[in-house]
Amino acid sequence: MLCCMTENKEKKKRQGWKQNPEAVQENILEAALEEFAERGFAGARINLIADKTDTSKRMIYYYFGDKEGLYRRVIEKTYTDTRQGELALELDLSKPQEALRKLITFTFNHHRKHSDFIRLVMIENIHQGRHLGEKQHFADINAPAIQRVKEIYSAGVEQGVFRRGLSAEQLHWQISAMCFFNVSNQATFGAAFGDQLFTPTGQKELCQTIEDTVLTFLLHEPDRLLK
């Protein structure tokens, strides 16, 4: 009886693979993100990923080729999901300061809610980005991030709100750096200085501080004579 139940279960799985391969791949990618973020590329095991999904190890190889192919797809998906979230933001460019605050708030909260994404990025930086695949393809995936910042900055410059001479890449770097650090270094920062910044109130205030910091940089020419 147990054998029949197992066979029926496996049969239903195979039917699901054929009926909705996109959902199967999505399920695999979610499980793989968790495994790679926890154990890194070298430590992750395909059989453990399969155990967390509704499919099999054989099907993982069928869809993604090998372990590195799966890892690369996970990286691409996490970045793509982030960029799609940015593109979905409804930004009022007639109010560039508010638009920038909204983008920063999204980035801050996204990183907080997706710590697996942050860990995966940290791991890939340790590997010097060698699993990113074709560099132009990766750049294309991330192009929307720069485009969104460029739209806000250009609108602010045209309205005389933001100072000229800055680049969207520079501004995106500043925003990413602070929002990323908030998650990537939480354990060590909290151990060294306490967890007050990581309470709900502390996080809300920290997000506003990041917004104020970037806007201050945009609004005021720094005093170069102090150097």
Backbone as ProteinMPNN parsed JSONL, in Angstrom:
{"seq_chain_A": "MLCCMTENKEKKKRQGWKQNPEAVQENILEAALEEFAERGFAGARINLIADKTDTSKRMIYYYFGDKEGLYRRVIEKTYTDTRQGELALELDLSKPQEALRKLITFTFNHHRKHSDFIRLVMIENIHQGRHLGEKQHFADINAPAIQRVKEIYSAGVEQGVFRRGLSAEQLHWQISAMCFFNVSNQATFGAAFGDQLFTPTGQKELCQTIEDTVLTFLLHEPDRLLK", "coords_chain_A": {"N_chain_A": [[0.828, -1.209, 0.0], [1.896, 1.231, 0.853], [3.861, 1.501, -1.063], [2.326, 1.872, -3.375], [1.115, 4.315, -2.772], [3.34, 6.005, -2.756], [4.143, 5.782, -5.41], [1.921, 6.923, -6.679], [2.102, 9.505, -5.737], [4.524, 10.343, -6.885], [3.775, 10.169, -9.519], [1.855, 12.212, -9.708], [3.515, 14.395, -9.261], [5.143, 14.34, -11.573], [3.2, 14.871, -13.489], [2.557, 17.448, -12.763], [4.941, 18.76, -13.391], [4.899, 18.632, -16.186], [2.573, 20.07, -16.765], [2.906, 22.654, -15.761], [5.633, 23.972, -16.222], [6.933, 26.41, -15.758], [6.173, 27.18, -13.179], [7.346, 25.113, -11.766], [10.079, 25.614, -12.195], [10.247, 28.082, -10.92], [9.745, 27.345, -8.293], [11.992, 25.759, -7.83], [14.041, 27.677, -8.057], [13.496, 29.369, -5.897], [13.957, 27.679, -3.703], [16.631, 27.119, -4.195], [17.833, 29.631, -3.922], [17.629, 30.036, -1.168], [19.254, 27.917, -0.265], [21.799, 28.447, -1.481], [22.337, 30.975, -0.425], [22.609, 30.349, 2.223], [24.678, 28.417, 2.362], [26.58, 29.033, 0.47], [28.177, 28.875, -2.808], [29.952, 26.666, -3.113], [29.33, 25.06, -0.914], [26.638, 24.407, -1.144], [24.131, 21.947, -1.924], [22.746, 20.016, -4.485], [20.944, 17.941, -4.034], [19.843, 18.643, -1.576], [18.517, 20.936, -2.26], [16.618, 19.872, -3.995], [15.136, 18.4, -2.159], [13.703, 20.368, -0.903], [11.823, 21.128, -2.674], [9.065, 20.572, -5.029], [9.884, 18.827, -6.896], [12.422, 16.888, -8.613], [15.914, 15.914, -8.285], [16.883, 15.177, -10.765], [15.239, 16.653, -12.505], [15.992, 19.225, -11.87], [18.55, 19.361, -12.959], [17.78, 18.997, -15.568], [16.402, 21.368, -16.207], [18.275, 23.398, -15.607], [20.842, 22.619, -16.261], [23.482, 22.394, -14.817], [25.04, 22.679, -11.565], [26.308, 25.206, -11.442], [24.945, 26.519, -13.469], [22.385, 26.668, -12.367], [22.946, 28.235, -10.121], [23.745, 30.612, -11.354], [21.357, 31.366, -12.589], [19.8, 31.848, -10.354], [21.059, 34.111, -9.272], [20.59, 35.936, -11.371], [17.791, 36.019, -11.283], [17.242, 37.125, -8.72], [18.309, 39.7, -8.939], [16.799, 40.617, -11.111], [14.189, 40.571, -10.057], [14.437, 42.548, -8.115], [14.937, 44.846, -9.69], [12.574, 44.948, -11.174], [10.808, 45.59, -9.181], [11.649, 48.185, -8.621], [11.054, 49.421, -11.052], [8.316, 49.274, -10.971], [7.527, 51.2, -9.211], [5.585, 54.066, -8.658], [6.481, 57.078, -9.494], [6.472, 60.509, -8.9], [7.695, 62.756, -10.901], [7.526, 65.457, -10.932], [7.953, 66.204, -8.435], [10.77, 65.851, -7.397], [12.325, 65.444, -5.052], [10.62, 64.086, -3.296], [10.187, 61.85, -4.876], [12.73, 60.699, -4.916], [13.041, 60.05, -2.219], [11.076, 58.1, -2.015], [12.113, 56.097, -3.667], [14.455, 55.458, -2.265], [13.36, 54.541, 0.141], [12.032, 52.266, -0.792], [14.259, 50.712, -1.629], [15.647, 50.386, 0.798], [13.747, 48.974, 2.404], [13.282, 46.765, 0.776], [15.78, 45.432, 0.793], [15.94, 44.803, 3.504], [13.869, 42.961, 3.737], [14.691, 40.938, 2.118], [16.968, 39.271, 2.888], [18.324, 37.021, 2.036], [18.99, 37.64, -0.587], [20.864, 39.671, -0.147], [22.897, 38.229, 1.175], [23.593, 36.468, -0.862], [24.666, 38.22, -2.774], [26.869, 39.117, -1.343], [28.341, 36.734, -1.19], [28.884, 36.294, -3.917], [30.511, 38.452, -4.46], [32.725, 37.772, -2.971], [33.627, 35.762, -4.589], [34.559, 37.272, -6.639], [32.737, 37.933, -8.61], [32.592, 35.932, -10.545], [30.634, 34.172, -11.356], [28.651, 35.473, -12.677], [28.068, 35.287, -15.311], [27.652, 36.237, -18.748], [28.837, 39.448, -19.066], [27.632, 41.72, -20.253], [24.992, 40.97, -20.431], [24.321, 40.797, -17.718], [24.678, 43.466, -17.042], [22.626, 44.585, -18.555], [20.385, 43.577, -17.227], [20.491, 45.054, -14.893], [20.306, 47.652, -15.7], [17.835, 49.165, -15.437], [17.954, 50.165, -12.814], [19.782, 52.288, -12.784], [18.534, 53.878, -14.644], [16.162, 54.681, -13.362], [17.136, 56.275, -11.248], [18.413, 58.196, -12.763], [16.248, 59.421, -14.061], [14.954, 60.706, -11.922], [17.001, 62.371, -10.949], [17.61, 63.959, -13.205], [15.177, 65.296, -13.555], [15.158, 66.78, -11.201], [17.378, 68.444, -11.571], [16.609, 69.9, -13.842], [14.513, 71.352, -12.785], [15.818, 72.98, -11.108], [16.323, 72.144, -8.573], [18.142, 70.123, -7.737], [21.707, 70.043, -7.607], [24.033, 70.387, -10.34], [26.28, 68.19, -12.212], [26.602, 65.628, -11.167], [26.447, 62.011, -11.257], [24.161, 59.396, -12.217], [25.011, 56.845, -11.601], [26.759, 57.313, -9.475], [25.014, 58.262, -7.503], [23.287, 56.072, -7.23], [25.093, 54.234, -6.222], [25.652, 55.348, -3.691], [23.14, 55.164, -2.41], [22.69, 52.38, -2.519], [24.899, 51.443, -1.084], [24.535, 52.245, 1.629], [22.007, 51.123, 2.26], [22.529, 48.445, 1.794], [24.604, 47.834, 3.607], [23.218, 48.031, 5.982], [21.921, 45.599, 6.204], [23.829, 43.604, 5.552], [25.849, 43.877, 7.476], [24.621, 43.686, 9.9], [24.751, 41.75, 11.983], [27.437, 41.862, 13.002], [27.678, 44.613, 13.539], [25.611, 44.984, 15.361], [26.5, 43.336, 17.436], [28.767, 44.692, 18.231], [27.899, 47.321, 18.876], [25.331, 47.304, 19.867], [21.749, 46.692, 19.51], [19.969, 48.73, 18.965], [19.593, 50.239, 16.638], [18.348, 48.459, 15.003], [15.825, 47.914, 15.757], [12.245, 48.258, 15.138], [11.623, 51.034, 15.323], [14.196, 52.118, 15.249], [15.049, 51.321, 12.697], [13.249, 52.675, 11.037], [13.979, 55.326, 11.56], [16.609, 55.235, 10.686], [16.336, 54.756, 7.951], [15.166, 57.173, 7.18], [17.292, 58.839, 7.766], [19.164, 58.038, 5.84], [17.829, 58.883, 3.537], [17.831, 61.674, 4.03], [20.567, 62.157, 4.034], [21.425, 61.566, 1.377], [19.857, 63.402, -0.045], [20.764, 65.821, 1.02], [23.344, 65.836, -0.002], [22.71, 66.141, -2.678], [21.476, 68.593, -2.745], [23.196, 70.564, -1.828], [26.273, 72.11, -2.508], [29.32, 70.684, -1.645], [31.775, 71.919, 0.664], [34.693, 72.352, -0.64], [36.943, 73.543, 0.236], [37.548, 72.767, 2.755], [39.054, 70.559, 2.642]], "CA_chain_A": [[0.0, 0.0, 0.0], [2.806, 2.376, 0.919], [4.521, 1.595, -2.368], [1.355, 2.452, -4.313], [0.947, 5.728, -2.418], [4.548, 6.697, -3.214], [4.099, 5.831, -6.87], [0.893, 7.902, -7.049], [2.644, 10.828, -5.427], [5.514, 10.651, -7.907], [3.053, 10.372, -10.772], [1.266, 13.545, -9.643], [4.617, 15.339, -9.426], [5.528, 14.378, -12.979], [2.126, 15.548, -14.208], [2.696, 18.872, -12.459], [6.081, 19.267, -14.155], [4.497, 18.787, -17.574], [1.491, 21.034, -16.881], [3.326, 24.011, -15.415], [7.092, 23.984, -16.041], [7.377, 27.697, -15.224], [5.989, 27.121, -11.73], [8.354, 24.183, -11.261], [11.356, 26.329, -12.17], [10.158, 29.11, -9.875], [9.871, 26.612, -7.04], [13.402, 25.366, -7.706], [14.856, 28.874, -7.853], [13.276, 29.845, -4.528], [14.677, 26.779, -2.806], [18.063, 27.264, -4.464], [18.276, 30.891, -3.318], [17.799, 29.787, 0.268], [20.393, 27.025, -0.061], [23.043, 29.126, -1.85], [22.564, 32.072, 0.515], [22.982, 29.764, 3.512], [25.877, 27.578, 2.307], [27.501, 29.458, -0.566], [28.164, 28.041, -4.017], [30.673, 25.412, -2.903], [28.699, 24.232, 0.106], [25.263, 24.047, -1.495], [23.974, 20.613, -2.482], [21.565, 19.908, -5.332], [19.965, 17.038, -3.423], [19.143, 19.383, -0.525], [17.587, 21.838, -2.955], [15.521, 19.032, -4.478], [14.317, 18.012, -1.009], [12.865, 21.506, -0.508], [10.939, 21.457, -3.786], [8.089, 19.559, -5.448], [10.434, 18.164, -8.078], [13.516, 15.952, -8.343], [17.264, 16.318, -8.652], [17.009, 14.996, -12.214], [14.572, 17.755, -13.176], [16.807, 20.425, -11.665], [19.586, 19.323, -13.991], [17.106, 19.136, -16.858], [16.067, 22.772, -16.436], [19.365, 24.356, -15.394], [22.103, 22.116, -16.772], [24.366, 21.947, -13.749], [24.979, 23.487, -10.35], [26.662, 26.593, -11.747], [23.856, 27.077, -14.248], [21.329, 26.993, -11.412], [23.43, 29.358, -9.308], [23.703, 31.824, -12.181], [19.959, 31.74, -12.768], [19.341, 32.404, -9.08], [21.584, 35.474, -9.21], [19.852, 36.742, -12.34], [16.408, 36.207, -10.83], [17.181, 38.026, -7.578], [18.514, 41.058, -9.443], [15.651, 40.969, -11.951], [13.056, 40.865, -9.176], [14.688, 43.85, -7.493], [14.762, 45.892, -10.7], [11.157, 45.034, -11.502], [10.191, 46.331, -8.087], [11.97, 49.606, -8.819], [10.306, 49.904, -12.211], [6.895, 49.323, -10.636], [7.258, 52.356, -8.359], [4.955, 55.222, -9.299], [7.241, 58.238, -9.033], [6.031, 61.808, -9.406], [8.924, 63.483, -11.217], [7.333, 66.892, -10.682], [8.424, 66.387, -7.061], [11.937, 64.952, -7.405], [12.786, 65.083, -3.708], [9.726, 63.038, -2.813], [10.43, 60.662, -5.694], [13.971, 60.081, -4.455], [12.758, 59.439, -0.917], [10.293, 56.892, -2.259], [13.033, 55.092, -4.201], [15.34, 55.038, -1.173], [12.55, 53.748, 1.062], [11.849, 50.957, -1.42], [15.53, 49.983, -1.576], [15.915, 50.062, 2.199], [12.824, 47.935, 2.857], [13.516, 45.558, -0.032], [16.962, 44.743, 1.297], [15.608, 44.253, 4.823], [12.962, 41.815, 3.585], [15.307, 39.917, 1.27], [18.334, 39.086, 3.382], [18.977, 36.002, 1.207], [19.561, 38.363, -1.719], [22.074, 40.353, 0.324], [23.941, 37.221, 1.412], [24.029, 35.953, -2.161], [25.539, 39.238, -3.362], [28.119, 39.07, -0.58], [29.063, 35.531, -1.608], [29.389, 36.451, -5.27], [31.628, 39.394, -4.4], [33.872, 36.985, -2.514], [34.083, 35.03, -5.777], [34.963, 38.245, -7.658], [31.72, 38.021, -9.646], [32.902, 35.03, -11.67], [29.474, 33.388, -11.751], [27.619, 36.365, -13.202], [27.802, 34.979, -16.709], [28.047, 37.251, -19.732], [28.774, 40.711, -18.341], [26.674, 42.642, -20.853], [23.66, 40.494, -20.031], [24.13, 41.211, -16.328], [24.517, 44.921, -17.068], [21.289, 44.866, -19.08], [19.43, 43.29, -16.161], [20.553, 46.086, -13.87], [20.166, 48.985, -16.29], [16.708, 49.937, -14.905], [18.294, 50.841, -11.559], [20.4, 53.564, -13.136], [17.539, 54.668, -15.362], [15.24, 55.289, -12.396], [17.845, 57.365, -10.57], [18.666, 59.231, -13.767], [14.992, 60.137, -14.27], [14.716, 61.589, -10.777], [18.047, 63.386, -10.887], [17.442, 64.878, -14.332], [14.028, 66.138, -13.251], [15.561, 67.721, -10.158], [18.294, 69.426, -12.166], [15.821, 70.763, -14.724], [13.678, 72.22, -11.954], [16.683, 73.807, -10.28], [16.293, 71.631, -7.204], [19.385, 69.41, -7.493], [22.877, 70.635, -8.242], [24.523, 69.699, -11.526], [27.624, 67.61, -12.162], [26.642, 64.311, -10.543], [26.019, 60.934, -12.148], [23.19, 58.469, -11.646], [25.765, 55.727, -11.033], [27.274, 57.739, -8.178], [23.896, 58.334, -6.568], [22.841, 54.7, -6.977], [26.11, 53.63, -5.345], [25.454, 55.85, -2.328], [21.916, 54.583, -1.868], [22.906, 50.941, -2.347], [25.911, 51.183, -0.056], [23.97, 52.381, 2.977], [20.932, 50.147, 2.446], [23.156, 47.124, 1.811], [25.341, 47.702, 4.871], [22.243, 47.86, 7.05], [21.606, 44.178, 6.309], [25.019, 42.751, 5.473], [26.683, 44.005, 8.673], [23.774, 43.797, 11.089], [25.205, 40.866, 13.055], [28.657, 42.373, 13.631], [27.418, 45.954, 14.056], [24.803, 44.827, 16.561], [27.332, 42.762, 18.501], [29.731, 45.698, 18.683], [27.327, 48.587, 19.339], [23.965, 47.149, 20.34], [20.728, 46.46, 18.488], [18.962, 49.79, 18.954], [19.32, 50.677, 15.266], [17.66, 47.401, 14.266], [14.438, 47.835, 16.204], [11.372, 48.92, 14.162], [11.811, 52.487, 15.386], [15.549, 52.413, 14.792], [15.111, 51.142, 11.246], [12.51, 53.771, 10.418], [14.804, 56.526, 11.665], [17.809, 55.053, 9.868], [15.921, 54.947, 6.562], [15.003, 58.605, 6.973], [18.635, 59.418, 7.775], [19.749, 57.782, 4.522], [17.158, 59.811, 2.623], [18.328, 63.028, 4.296], [21.982, 62.212, 3.654], [21.531, 61.642, -0.076], [19.26, 64.669, -0.489], [21.68, 66.905, 1.388], [24.417, 65.794, -0.992], [22.172, 66.631, -3.939], [20.991, 69.972, -2.643], [24.227, 71.517, -1.426], [27.639, 71.926, -2.981], [30.208, 70.522, -0.503], [32.831, 72.908, 0.801], [35.955, 71.685, -0.976], [38.054, 74.236, 0.893], [37.824, 72.13, 4.027], [39.983, 69.446, 2.426]], "C_chain_A": [[0.866, 1.264, 0.0], [3.494, 2.601, -0.406], [3.599, 2.249, -3.388], [1.168, 3.936, -4.055], [2.132, 6.545, -2.912], [4.554, 6.861, -4.721], [3.083, 6.866, -7.356], [1.381, 9.326, -6.824], [3.638, 11.261, -6.487], [4.842, 10.91, -9.252], [2.428, 11.75, -10.831], [2.333, 14.621, -9.826], [4.989, 15.491, -10.897], [4.471, 15.078, -13.828], [2.207, 17.059, -13.998], [3.836, 19.496, -13.233], [5.672, 19.558, -15.592], [3.474, 19.907, -17.747], [1.948, 22.47, -16.644], [4.832, 24.071, -15.169], [7.615, 25.297, -15.468], [7.274, 27.71, -13.7], [7.021, 26.202, -11.084], [9.702, 24.889, -11.147], [11.369, 27.408, -11.09], [10.35, 28.48, -8.498], [11.321, 26.214, -6.781], [14.265, 26.573, -7.369], [14.698, 29.424, -6.437], [14.033, 28.986, -3.524], [16.186, 26.93, -2.967], [18.608, 28.553, -3.863], [18.541, 30.699, -1.837], [19.047, 28.948, 0.54], [21.72, 27.725, -0.373], [23.367, 30.258, -0.872], [23.064, 31.544, 1.861], [24.36, 29.102, 3.467], [26.918, 28.028, 1.29], [27.449, 28.518, -1.755], [28.795, 26.68, -3.759], [29.93, 24.494, -1.944], [27.299, 23.759, -0.225], [25.214, 22.673, -2.16], [22.658, 20.534, -3.266], [20.508, 19.002, -4.697], [19.191, 17.717, -2.302], [18.147, 20.365, -1.127], [16.379, 21.051, -3.429], [14.579, 18.655, -3.341], [13.355, 19.125, -0.592], [11.832, 21.87, -1.565], [9.925, 20.345, -4.033], [8.578, 18.793, -6.666], [11.598, 17.257, -7.67], [14.851, 16.55, -8.757], [17.452, 16.22, -10.163], [16.386, 16.169, -12.97], [15.314, 19.075, -12.999], [17.896, 20.495, -12.729], [18.982, 19.505, -15.382], [16.862, 20.61, -17.186], [17.291, 23.692, -16.428], [20.747, 23.852, -15.791], [23.014, 21.544, -15.73], [24.242, 22.912, -12.572], [25.295, 24.954, -10.626], [25.566, 27.267, -12.57], [22.69, 27.486, -13.361], [21.716, 28.211, -10.583], [23.347, 30.669, -10.086], [22.267, 32.307, -12.382], [19.378, 32.342, -11.49], [19.803, 33.851, -8.943], [20.794, 36.379, -10.148], [18.442, 37.032, -11.86], [16.332, 37.21, -9.682], [17.388, 39.483, -8.009], [17.323, 41.512, -10.287], [14.447, 41.337, -11.106], [13.212, 42.233, -8.517], [14.428, 44.98, -8.482], [13.306, 46.044, -11.11], [10.392, 45.782, -10.423], [10.439, 47.828, -8.208], [11.158, 50.191, -9.965], [8.821, 50.066, -11.902], [6.538, 50.531, -9.764], [6.628, 53.481, -9.178], [5.593, 56.482, -8.72], [6.724, 59.512, -9.69], [7.266, 62.671, -9.64], [8.757, 64.982, -11.102], [7.749, 67.245, -9.256], [9.631, 65.47, -6.855], [12.44, 64.556, -6.02], [11.925, 63.969, -3.119], [9.948, 61.739, -3.577], [11.686, 59.936, -5.225], [13.77, 59.407, -3.102], [12.004, 58.122, -1.096], [11.183, 55.772, -2.782], [13.953, 54.561, -3.107], [14.585, 54.167, -0.182], [12.323, 52.355, 0.511], [13.112, 50.123, -1.293], [15.833, 49.511, -0.162], [15.045, 48.891, 2.655], [12.992, 46.641, 2.071], [14.691, 44.767, 0.517], [16.696, 44.112, 2.665], [14.793, 42.971, 4.697], [13.583, 40.667, 2.8], [16.772, 39.723, 1.66], [19.07, 37.999, 2.592], [19.641, 36.641, -0.013], [20.866, 39.039, -1.315], [23.21, 39.362, 0.54], [24.481, 36.668, 0.108], [24.978, 36.936, -2.843], [26.886, 39.25, -2.654], [28.977, 37.883, -1.02], [29.671, 35.72, -2.992], [30.516, 37.476, -5.338], [32.889, 38.716, -3.877], [34.478, 36.223, -3.684], [34.474, 35.964, -6.921], [33.999, 38.278, -8.846], [31.891, 37.025, -10.787], [31.714, 34.186, -12.124], [28.365, 34.242, -12.379], [27.278, 36.079, -14.659], [28.3, 36.089, -17.616], [27.794, 38.633, -19.156], [27.761, 41.684, -18.932], [25.246, 42.261, -20.483], [23.344, 40.933, -18.608], [23.933, 42.722, -16.235], [23.129, 45.311, -17.569], [20.218, 44.63, -18.024], [19.344, 44.449, -15.178], [20.407, 47.504, -14.394], [18.989, 49.791, -15.734], [17.022, 50.686, -13.61], [18.873, 52.219, -11.827], [19.384, 54.471, -13.826], [16.583, 55.368, -14.404], [15.883, 56.46, -11.675], [18.069, 58.527, -11.529], [17.413, 60.07, -14.016], [14.748, 61.146, -13.151], [15.73, 62.724, -10.754], [17.89, 64.417, -11.996], [16.271, 65.825, -14.093], [14.381, 67.188, -12.209], [16.477, 68.81, -10.67], [17.513, 70.41, -13.039], [14.963, 71.751, -13.938], [14.501, 73.126, -11.039], [16.727, 73.377, -8.831], [17.614, 70.955, -6.836], [20.536, 70.108, -8.208], [23.352, 69.775, -9.404], [25.863, 69.012, -11.249], [27.729, 66.248, -11.509], [26.161, 63.259, -11.545], [25.025, 60.033, -11.427], [23.897, 57.276, -11.006], [26.281, 56.068, -9.638], [26.166, 57.748, -7.125], [23.374, 56.944, -6.225], [23.815, 53.99, -6.044], [25.893, 54.065, -3.899], [24.235, 55.212, -1.671], [22.124, 53.103, -1.561], [23.851, 50.65, -1.192], [25.311, 51.221, 1.345], [22.877, 51.354, 3.241], [21.483, 48.729, 2.545], [23.849, 46.874, 3.149], [24.393, 47.428, 6.026], [21.898, 46.395, 7.269], [22.869, 43.329, 6.411], [25.832, 42.761, 6.762], [25.873, 44.088, 9.957], [24.314, 42.97, 12.255], [26.428, 41.447, 13.776], [28.443, 43.762, 14.228], [26.617, 45.863, 15.354], [25.604, 44.276, 17.722], [28.27, 43.804, 19.09], [29.072, 46.889, 19.378], [25.897, 48.494, 19.848], [22.969, 47.113, 19.189], [19.716, 47.59, 18.36], [18.626, 50.284, 17.545], [18.478, 49.671, 14.482], [16.28, 47.083, 14.826], [13.563, 48.481, 15.132], [11.543, 50.431, 14.146], [13.175, 52.882, 14.858], [15.685, 52.308, 13.291], [14.382, 52.263, 10.508], [13.33, 55.052, 10.43], [16.039, 56.428, 10.781], [17.485, 55.249, 8.389], [15.773, 56.437, 6.261], [16.359, 59.315, 6.954], [19.328, 59.221, 6.43], [19.139, 58.733, 3.492], [17.727, 61.219, 2.789], [19.771, 63.192, 3.837], [22.142, 62.386, 2.145], [20.97, 62.962, -0.592], [20.139, 65.856, -0.141], [22.834, 66.991, 0.404], [23.959, 66.372, -2.327], [21.837, 68.123, -3.904], [22.1, 70.982, -2.426], [25.594, 71.14, -1.988], [28.56, 71.779, -1.78], [31.327, 71.553, -0.506], [34.177, 72.243, 0.574], [37.147, 72.344, -0.269], [38.415, 73.59, 2.225], [38.802, 70.98, 3.882], [41.421, 69.905, 2.46]], "O_chain_A": [[0.614, 2.219, -0.734], [3.691, 3.739, -0.831], [4.037, 3.085, -4.178], [1.073, 4.728, -4.992], [1.957, 7.65, -3.428], [4.913, 7.913, -5.25], [3.338, 7.594, -8.316], [1.108, 10.228, -7.616], [3.61, 12.405, -6.94], [5.283, 11.76, -10.026], [2.456, 12.4, -11.877], [2.087, 15.64, -10.47], [5.132, 16.603, -11.407], [4.803, 15.792, -14.775], [1.963, 17.844, -14.914], [3.727, 20.634, -13.688], [6.041, 20.588, -16.155], [3.495, 20.617, -18.752], [1.428, 23.398, -17.264], [5.263, 24.208, -14.024], [8.628, 25.306, -14.768], [8.175, 28.192, -13.014], [7.51, 26.478, -9.989], [10.384, 24.777, -10.129], [12.384, 27.619, -10.427], [11.043, 29.034, -7.645], [11.815, 26.318, -5.659], [15.125, 26.499, -6.491], [15.669, 29.893, -5.844], [14.672, 29.502, -2.607], [16.93, 26.874, -1.987], [19.726, 28.57, -3.348], [19.562, 31.149, -1.316], [19.805, 29.236, 1.466], [22.67, 27.604, 0.4], [24.529, 30.475, -0.53], [23.84, 32.206, 2.55], [25.128, 29.209, 4.423], [28.017, 27.475, 1.242], [26.767, 27.494, -1.722], [28.236, 25.653, -4.143], [29.905, 23.279, -2.142], [26.823, 22.792, 0.369], [26.141, 22.285, -2.87], [21.602, 20.931, -2.774], [19.311, 19.269, -4.812], [18.017, 17.413, -2.089], [17.071, 20.595, -0.574], [15.243, 21.504, -3.286], [13.365, 18.595, -3.533], [12.312, 18.855, 0.004], [11.054, 22.806, -1.383], [9.92, 19.321, -3.35], [7.786, 18.182, -7.383], [11.729, 16.905, -6.498], [14.914, 17.549, -9.475], [18.099, 17.073, -10.771], [16.944, 16.629, -13.966], [15.27, 19.941, -13.873], [18.136, 21.546, -13.323], [19.603, 20.097, -16.264], [17.092, 21.044, -18.314], [17.329, 24.669, -17.176], [21.726, 24.587, -15.67], [23.301, 20.347, -15.739], [23.436, 23.842, -12.596], [24.625, 25.844, -10.102], [25.291, 28.453, -12.387], [22.077, 28.532, -13.577], [20.903, 29.111, -10.371], [22.935, 31.699, -9.552], [21.996, 33.507, -12.349], [18.551, 33.251, -11.553], [19.026, 34.718, -8.545], [20.378, 37.47, -9.758], [17.946, 38.149, -12.007], [15.443, 38.062, -9.672], [16.721, 40.386, -7.504], [16.891, 42.66, -10.188], [13.755, 42.31, -11.403], [12.244, 42.981, -8.379], [13.769, 45.963, -8.143], [12.851, 47.158, -11.369], [9.447, 46.516, -10.711], [9.554, 48.638, -7.935], [10.642, 51.305, -9.872], [8.147, 50.902, -12.503], [5.359, 50.844, -9.601], [7.099, 53.8, -10.27], [5.283, 56.895, -7.603], [6.561, 59.567, -10.909], [7.819, 63.247, -8.703], [9.743, 65.717, -11.167], [7.883, 68.418, -8.907], [9.518, 64.428, -6.209], [12.931, 63.442, -5.839], [12.44, 63.026, -2.519], [9.903, 60.655, -2.996], [11.706, 58.708, -5.144], [14.278, 58.31, -2.872], [12.276, 57.145, -0.397], [11.025, 54.619, -2.381], [14.202, 53.358, -3.029], [15.115, 53.159, 0.286], [12.407, 51.371, 1.245], [13.053, 48.959, -0.897], [16.232, 48.365, 0.044], [15.551, 47.926, 3.228], [12.861, 45.55, 2.625], [14.596, 43.551, 0.685], [17.174, 43.013, 2.949], [14.996, 42.017, 5.448], [13.064, 39.551, 2.813], [17.684, 39.974, 0.872], [20.295, 38.039, 2.482], [20.727, 36.229, -0.421], [21.854, 38.988, -2.048], [24.346, 39.615, 0.141], [25.681, 36.426, -0.022], [25.983, 36.527, -3.425], [27.927, 39.379, -3.297], [30.188, 38.014, -1.2], [30.824, 35.357, -3.226], [31.391, 37.37, -6.198], [33.997, 39.052, -4.295], [35.695, 36.058, -3.763], [34.697, 35.511, -8.044], [34.398, 38.613, -9.962], [31.384, 37.254, -11.885], [31.782, 33.546, -13.174], [27.252, 33.756, -12.582], [26.284, 36.593, -15.173], [29.255, 36.794, -17.288], [26.663, 38.959, -18.796], [27.095, 42.403, -18.187], [24.4, 43.125, -20.251], [22.236, 41.385, -18.323], [23.119, 43.201, -15.445], [22.528, 46.259, -17.064], [19.255, 45.39, -17.932], [18.265, 44.785, -14.69], [20.387, 48.455, -13.613], [19.122, 51.004, -15.57], [16.424, 51.727, -13.337], [18.501, 53.198, -11.18], [19.379, 55.684, -13.616], [16.235, 56.53, -14.616], [15.265, 57.511, -11.506], [17.932, 59.691, -11.155], [17.501, 61.288, -14.166], [14.383, 62.294, -13.403], [15.374, 63.887, -10.565], [18.022, 65.617, -11.753], [16.359, 67.016, -14.391], [13.962, 68.341, -12.31], [16.372, 69.965, -10.258], [17.741, 71.618, -12.973], [14.722, 72.867, -14.396], [13.951, 73.935, -10.292], [17.123, 74.149, -7.958], [18.148, 71.185, -5.751], [20.357, 70.688, -9.279], [23.098, 68.571, -9.438], [26.488, 69.219, -10.209], [28.837, 65.75, -11.31], [25.543, 63.59, -12.557], [25.04, 59.917, -10.202], [23.44, 56.754, -9.988], [26.25, 55.235, -8.733], [26.364, 57.295, -5.997], [23.054, 56.664, -5.069], [23.398, 53.228, -5.171], [25.946, 53.24, -2.986], [24.292, 54.776, -0.521], [21.777, 52.63, -0.478], [23.628, 49.722, -0.415], [25.556, 50.326, 2.154], [22.822, 50.774, 4.326], [20.96, 47.908, 3.298], [23.686, 45.81, 3.747], [24.726, 46.678, 6.943], [21.612, 45.987, 8.395], [22.962, 42.442, 7.259], [26.445, 41.751, 7.108], [26.388, 44.515, 10.99], [24.332, 43.441, 13.392], [26.455, 41.518, 15.005], [28.964, 44.06, 15.303], [26.902, 46.569, 16.321], [25.416, 44.693, 18.865], [28.539, 43.805, 20.291], [29.609, 47.414, 20.353], [25.31, 49.509, 20.222], [23.294, 47.455, 18.052], [18.691, 47.416, 17.7], [17.497, 50.702, 17.289], [17.955, 49.996, 13.416], [15.644, 46.108, 14.424], [14.09, 49.197, 14.28], [11.602, 51.041, 13.078], [13.307, 53.853, 14.113], [16.369, 53.124, 12.673], [14.85, 52.74, 9.474], [13.374, 55.778, 9.437], [16.468, 57.421, 10.195], [18.275, 55.843, 7.655], [16.205, 56.907, 5.208], [16.549, 60.278, 6.212], [19.999, 60.126, 5.935], [19.852, 59.316, 2.676], [18.066, 61.877, 1.805], [20.149, 64.24, 3.314], [22.898, 63.243, 1.688], [21.553, 63.574, -1.487], [20.248, 66.799, -0.925], [23.253, 68.083, 0.02], [24.739, 67.019, -3.026], [21.912, 68.814, -4.92], [21.957, 72.144, -2.805], [26.003, 69.98, -1.937], [28.588, 72.682, -0.944], [31.768, 72.002, -1.564], [34.739, 71.639, 1.487], [38.228, 71.761, -0.19], [39.491, 73.85, 2.762], [39.326, 70.476, 4.876], [42.332, 69.093, 2.295]]}, "name": "protein", "num_of_chains": 1, "seq": "MLCCMTENKEKKKRQGWKQNPEAVQENILEAALEEFAERGFAGARINLIADKTDTSKRMIYYYFGDKEGLYRRVIEKTYTDTRQGELALELDLSKPQEALRKLITFTFNHHRKHSDFIRLVMIENIHQGRHLGEKQHFADINAPAIQRVKEIYSAGVEQGVFRRGLSAEQLHWQISAMCFFNVSNQATFGAAFGDQLFTPTGQKELCQTIEDTVLTFLLHEPDRLLK"}
